[in-house]
Amino acid sequence: MGTPYVLKSGDNAGKALEVLMFQVDGVGAVRGMSKWTETDRNSGFLRRVKGLLERARTPQVKQACKCGHQAKYISVTIKVDGVGWHDYHCDSCKVLRNSDTSLVPLNYGGLRHFGVKIDKKLFMQRLRSACGLPAKGRLNAQACHDAIYPAPAPKPKPEPRPEPPAKPKQLELL
């Protein structure tokens, strides 16, 4: 899965699946595609969609917590008149947050914490920003792909083989 998958037909024709995962309405569209009936023609596509949904549960967040570790949550205060956005937290710092706030995971599943579309849009902007993507504006398909699928770790270079010990010289007997 090295390149983004661009849809060829339908409501989202011309858009990459990976870009849709960083748009409020796009997440629902991709979830809907995952529920299609599998046929011989679309089995590979459905495998890709289901793999994308699974992988997008843990995007490559570049935002750091206060302690310097990778952030996995954002703390929010959800009230009737709107949402208050607070700090990013890692697993170890989440217990130190203000008790009046809720933790929302930094992945597309965090959308379910918000009932109003504008709050979902603001959350998606923070998610995009935390993944190193532009919060507003057009998204690059390859950058979205890289935010979901991590680059493989470089292979360690093999250590040079030690040279075999030199054979001891034989002494000539006279």
Residue frames relative to the residue before (quaternion, step in Angstrom):
aa qw qx qy qz dx dy dz
M 1.0000 0.0000 0.0000 0.0000 0.00 0.00 0.00
G 0.1559 0.8490 -0.4876 0.1308 3.52 0.65 1.10
T 0.7770 0.2573 -0.1604 0.5516 3.59 1.14 -0.40
P 0.5890 -0.5731 0.4241 0.3806 3.59 -1.17 0.51
Y 0.3629 -0.7112 0.5603 0.2204 3.55 -1.18 0.63
V 0.1723 -0.7949 0.5781 0.0652 3.59 -0.54 1.20
L 0.4146 -0.7155 0.5126 0.2310 3.55 -0.84 1.06
K 0.3328 -0.7807 0.5059 0.1545 3.56 -0.94 0.94
S 0.8032 0.0971 -0.0456 0.5860 3.60 1.17 -0.43
G 0.6312 0.5468 -0.4043 0.3729 3.53 -1.34 0.15
D 0.7715 -0.3694 0.2586 0.4488 3.54 -1.35 -0.14
N 0.7647 0.3416 -0.1747 0.5176 3.58 1.08 -0.67
A 0.1947 0.8078 -0.5314 0.1652 3.59 1.14 0.60
G 0.7865 0.2926 -0.2470 0.4845 3.54 -0.96 0.94
K 0.6486 0.4880 -0.3244 0.4858 3.60 1.25 -0.15
A 0.4379 -0.6746 0.5258 0.2769 3.55 -1.12 0.65
L 0.5802 -0.5908 0.4362 0.3522 3.56 -1.08 0.76
E 0.6635 0.5283 -0.3083 0.4308 3.57 0.94 -0.87
V 0.6188 0.5209 -0.3416 0.4786 3.60 1.11 -0.64
L 0.6288 0.5510 -0.3380 0.4321 3.58 0.98 -0.80
M 0.6275 0.5571 -0.3373 0.4267 3.60 1.09 -0.62
F 0.7119 0.3857 -0.2545 0.5289 3.60 1.26 -0.20
Q 0.6141 0.4709 -0.3648 0.5178 3.57 1.22 0.59
V 0.5869 -0.6197 0.3860 0.3500 3.58 -0.93 0.91
D 0.7393 0.3933 -0.2329 0.4944 3.60 0.75 -1.00
G 0.6047 0.5967 -0.3478 0.3966 3.58 1.13 -0.57
V 0.6018 0.5642 -0.3606 0.4352 3.58 1.06 -0.71
G 0.6585 0.5007 -0.3009 0.4745 3.59 0.97 -0.86
A 0.6340 0.5296 -0.3305 0.4565 3.57 1.03 -0.76
V 0.6689 0.4811 -0.3055 0.4772 3.60 0.93 -0.85
R 0.6235 0.5204 -0.3433 0.4719 3.60 1.00 -0.73
G 0.6440 0.5227 -0.3187 0.4588 3.58 0.99 -0.79
M 0.6381 0.5233 -0.3250 0.4619 3.58 1.01 -0.78
S 0.6417 0.5469 -0.3344 0.4210 3.60 1.02 -0.72
K 0.6806 0.4855 -0.2808 0.4714 3.59 1.23 -0.36
W 0.3937 0.7148 -0.4862 0.3125 3.58 1.25 0.13
T 0.5324 -0.5975 0.4898 0.3460 3.54 -1.23 0.50
E 0.4053 -0.7321 0.4984 0.2266 3.55 -0.86 0.99
T 0.0277 -0.7658 0.6424 -0.0095 3.53 -1.00 0.93
D 0.6937 -0.4420 0.3423 0.4541 3.56 -1.29 0.03
R 0.6818 0.5167 -0.2909 0.4284 3.59 1.01 -0.80
N 0.8079 0.2990 -0.1481 0.4859 3.59 0.96 -0.76
S 0.3600 0.7652 -0.4829 0.2272 3.62 1.18 0.15
G 0.6566 0.5014 -0.3134 0.4683 3.61 0.96 -0.78
F 0.6376 0.5237 -0.3169 0.4678 3.57 1.03 -0.83
L 0.6774 0.4910 -0.2991 0.4589 3.59 0.88 -0.90
R 0.6039 0.5353 -0.3554 0.4716 3.58 1.06 -0.66
R 0.6589 0.5080 -0.3045 0.4637 3.56 0.98 -0.86
V 0.6556 0.5074 -0.3134 0.4631 3.61 0.92 -0.87
K 0.6832 0.4747 -0.2941 0.4706 3.60 0.86 -0.92
G 0.6317 0.5194 -0.3257 0.4744 3.59 1.06 -0.70
L 0.6303 0.5303 -0.3211 0.4673 3.56 1.06 -0.79
L 0.6605 0.4992 -0.3123 0.4659 3.60 0.89 -0.87
E 0.6498 0.5078 -0.3138 0.4706 3.57 0.99 -0.81
R 0.7052 0.4718 -0.2666 0.4571 3.58 0.84 -0.97
A 0.6545 0.5334 -0.3138 0.4343 3.60 1.07 -0.72
R 0.4971 0.6397 -0.4424 0.3847 3.60 1.23 -0.02
T 0.7748 0.1803 -0.1162 0.5947 3.57 1.21 -0.41
P 0.0462 -0.8267 0.5605 0.0139 3.60 0.36 1.18
Q 0.5769 -0.5860 0.4474 0.3516 3.56 -1.28 0.36
V 0.0931 -0.8160 0.5705 0.0073 3.57 0.07 1.33
K 0.2175 -0.7922 0.5620 0.0961 3.55 -0.82 1.04
Q 0.5139 0.6478 -0.4057 0.3893 3.57 1.29 -0.28
A 0.2701 -0.7737 0.5544 0.1453 3.57 -0.92 0.90
C 0.4957 -0.6118 0.5383 0.3005 3.50 -1.27 0.59
K 0.7006 -0.4422 0.3309 0.4518 3.60 -1.24 0.10
C 0.7009 0.4683 -0.2725 0.4639 3.58 1.06 -0.75
G 0.6122 -0.5858 0.3395 0.4084 3.60 1.26 -0.10
H 0.5665 0.5833 -0.3942 0.4283 3.61 1.23 -0.17
Q 0.6461 -0.5134 0.3928 0.4058 3.55 -1.29 0.29
A 0.4110 -0.7146 0.5146 0.2358 3.59 -0.84 1.00
K 0.1277 -0.7881 0.5981 0.0692 3.56 -1.09 0.75
Y 0.7746 0.2292 -0.1161 0.5780 3.58 1.27 -0.33
I 0.1768 -0.7103 0.6584 0.1753 3.50 -1.39 0.25
S 0.3179 -0.7435 0.5510 0.2065 3.57 -0.92 0.83
V 0.0468 -0.8002 0.5969 -0.0349 3.54 -0.94 0.98
T 0.2402 -0.6976 0.6482 0.1885 3.51 -1.34 0.40
I 0.1256 -0.8023 0.5822 0.0407 3.57 -0.52 1.19
K 0.0418 0.7905 -0.6047 0.0878 3.55 -0.65 1.20
V 0.7070 -0.4563 0.3305 0.4276 3.54 -1.30 0.18
D 0.7532 0.4024 -0.2178 0.4726 3.57 0.95 -0.83
G 0.7966 -0.2491 0.1275 0.5359 3.60 1.19 0.25
V 0.5318 -0.6162 0.4901 0.3120 3.51 -1.37 -0.14
G 0.2227 -0.7390 0.6194 0.1437 3.53 -1.07 0.81
W 0.2348 -0.7870 0.5591 0.1135 3.57 -0.67 1.11
H 0.1248 -0.8070 0.5762 0.0339 3.56 -0.88 0.96
D 0.8141 -0.2992 0.2118 0.4504 3.58 -1.11 -0.70
Y 0.4748 -0.5984 0.5577 0.3248 3.49 -1.44 0.22
H 0.1080 -0.8116 0.5735 0.0264 3.58 -1.05 0.79
C 0.3293 -0.6894 0.6043 0.2262 3.54 -1.26 0.58
D 0.7358 -0.4081 0.2860 0.4585 3.61 -1.26 -0.02
S 0.7202 0.4478 -0.2702 0.4559 3.59 0.89 -0.84
C 0.7152 0.4485 -0.2629 0.4671 3.64 1.06 -0.60
K 0.4977 0.6876 -0.4338 0.3022 3.60 1.15 -0.27
V 0.6326 0.5292 -0.3418 0.4506 3.61 1.11 -0.50
L 0.6548 0.5306 -0.3081 0.4414 3.60 1.21 -0.40
R 0.4785 0.6965 -0.4306 0.3171 3.59 1.24 -0.11
N 0.6426 -0.4857 0.4199 0.4182 3.55 -1.33 0.22
S 0.4770 -0.7092 0.4410 0.2739 3.60 -0.81 0.96
D 0.6071 0.5637 -0.3583 0.4305 3.62 1.22 -0.27
T 0.6635 0.5070 -0.3023 0.4597 3.58 1.23 -0.16
S 0.3467 -0.6965 0.5866 0.2251 3.54 -1.32 0.39
L 0.3670 -0.7043 0.5583 0.2400 3.56 -1.17 0.58
V 0.0912 -0.7712 0.6294 0.0275 3.54 -0.91 0.97
P 0.4217 -0.7166 0.4851 0.2707 3.62 -0.72 1.00
L 0.4245 -0.6890 0.5295 0.2544 3.55 -1.11 0.73
N 0.5403 0.5290 -0.4841 0.4403 3.54 0.26 1.37
Y 0.7121 -0.4653 0.2835 0.4428 3.59 -1.20 0.19
G 0.5643 0.6039 -0.3834 0.4122 3.62 1.18 -0.37
G 0.5497 0.6258 -0.3841 0.3982 3.58 1.22 -0.37
L 0.5208 0.6553 -0.4081 0.3645 3.60 1.19 -0.39
R 0.6331 0.5730 -0.3414 0.3927 3.59 1.02 -0.71
H 0.5823 0.5922 -0.3680 0.4182 3.61 1.24 -0.25
F 0.7282 0.3936 -0.2146 0.5183 3.56 1.24 -0.34
G 0.2997 -0.7886 0.5161 0.1482 3.55 -0.89 0.96
V 0.7096 0.4257 -0.2404 0.5073 3.57 1.15 -0.61
K 0.5614 -0.6512 0.3982 0.3196 3.56 -0.91 0.95
I 0.6401 0.5225 -0.3502 0.4411 3.63 0.94 -0.73
D 0.6409 0.5086 -0.3282 0.4720 3.60 1.06 -0.70
K 0.6177 0.5268 -0.3375 0.4764 3.59 1.08 -0.72
K 0.6492 0.5182 -0.3127 0.4607 3.56 0.99 -0.86
L 0.6600 0.4986 -0.3074 0.4705 3.60 0.96 -0.84
F 0.6242 0.5189 -0.3397 0.4751 3.59 1.05 -0.72
M 0.6587 0.5096 -0.3138 0.4559 3.58 0.91 -0.91
Q 0.6129 0.5330 -0.3539 0.4637 3.62 1.06 -0.64
R 0.6710 0.4856 -0.2990 0.4739 3.58 0.98 -0.80
L 0.6177 0.5282 -0.3388 0.4740 3.57 1.07 -0.69
R 0.6518 0.5123 -0.3129 0.4635 3.58 0.90 -0.92
S 0.6649 0.5029 -0.2974 0.4653 3.56 0.92 -0.92
A 0.6555 0.5153 -0.3090 0.4576 3.60 0.98 -0.84
C 0.6948 0.4480 -0.2663 0.4956 3.60 1.15 -0.57
G 0.5736 -0.6197 0.3708 0.3867 3.58 1.26 0.13
L 0.5302 0.6014 -0.4136 0.4314 3.58 1.25 0.38
P 0.5894 -0.5548 0.4122 0.4183 3.62 -1.13 0.37
A 0.4930 -0.6828 0.4563 0.2874 3.59 -0.89 0.96
K 0.7859 0.1426 -0.0661 0.5980 3.58 1.04 -0.75
G 0.7037 0.4778 -0.3338 0.4063 3.53 -1.25 0.37
R 0.7512 -0.3979 0.3003 0.4326 3.50 -1.37 -0.21
L 0.2865 -0.7521 0.5723 0.1575 3.50 -1.12 0.75
N 0.4067 -0.6804 0.5589 0.2435 3.53 -1.13 0.73
A 0.4874 -0.6968 0.4430 0.2842 3.60 -0.72 1.05
Q 0.6732 0.4895 -0.3112 0.4586 3.60 0.91 -0.83
A 0.6351 0.5203 -0.3350 0.4624 3.62 1.02 -0.75
C 0.6413 0.5023 -0.3221 0.4824 3.60 1.02 -0.76
H 0.6213 0.5375 -0.3324 0.4633 3.58 1.01 -0.79
D 0.6870 0.4856 -0.2779 0.4637 3.57 0.91 -0.94
A 0.6305 0.5290 -0.3341 0.4594 3.60 1.15 -0.58
I 0.7023 0.4313 -0.2618 0.5023 3.60 1.16 -0.53
Y 0.7733 0.2427 -0.1267 0.5719 3.57 0.90 -0.94
P 0.3140 -0.7695 0.5162 0.2070 3.62 -0.43 1.10
A 0.5366 -0.5895 0.4877 0.3561 3.51 -1.20 0.55
P 0.5186 -0.6327 0.4530 0.3544 3.59 -0.95 0.73
A 0.5404 -0.6187 0.4621 0.3341 3.52 -1.08 0.77
P 0.5123 -0.6392 0.4571 0.3465 3.58 -0.94 0.77
K 0.4884 -0.6560 0.4921 0.2982 3.52 -1.05 0.81
P 0.4599 -0.6739 0.4864 0.3126 3.56 -0.89 0.81
K 0.4861 -0.6539 0.4898 0.3102 3.51 -1.04 0.76
P 0.4703 -0.6684 0.4785 0.3212 3.56 -0.89 0.82
E 0.4858 -0.6559 0.4893 0.3073 3.51 -1.04 0.76
P 0.5272 -0.6291 0.4501 0.3518 3.57 -0.99 0.74
R 0.4977 -0.6521 0.4873 0.2992 3.49 -1.08 0.80
P 0.4510 -0.6644 0.5036 0.3186 3.53 -0.96 0.75
E 0.5131 -0.6351 0.4746 0.3288 3.53 -1.07 0.69
P 0.5195 -0.6282 0.4583 0.3541 3.56 -0.98 0.73
P 0.5690 -0.5973 0.4212 0.3768 3.56 -1.06 0.63
A 0.5305 -0.6301 0.4662 0.3228 3.52 -1.09 0.76
K 0.5007 -0.6408 0.4877 0.3176 3.54 -1.08 0.76
P 0.4694 -0.6665 0.4832 0.3193 3.55 -0.91 0.80
K 0.4946 -0.6540 0.4842 0.3054 3.53 -1.05 0.75
Q 0.3533 -0.7201 0.5537 0.2239 3.53 -0.99 0.81
L 0.3634 -0.7173 0.5532 0.2177 3.47 -0.99 0.82
E 0.3931 -0.7081 0.5338 0.2432 3.52 -1.00 0.79
L 0.3166 -0.7266 0.5789 0.1917 3.49 -0.98 0.81
L 0.3191 -0.7668 0.5233 0.1907 3.54 -0.89 0.84
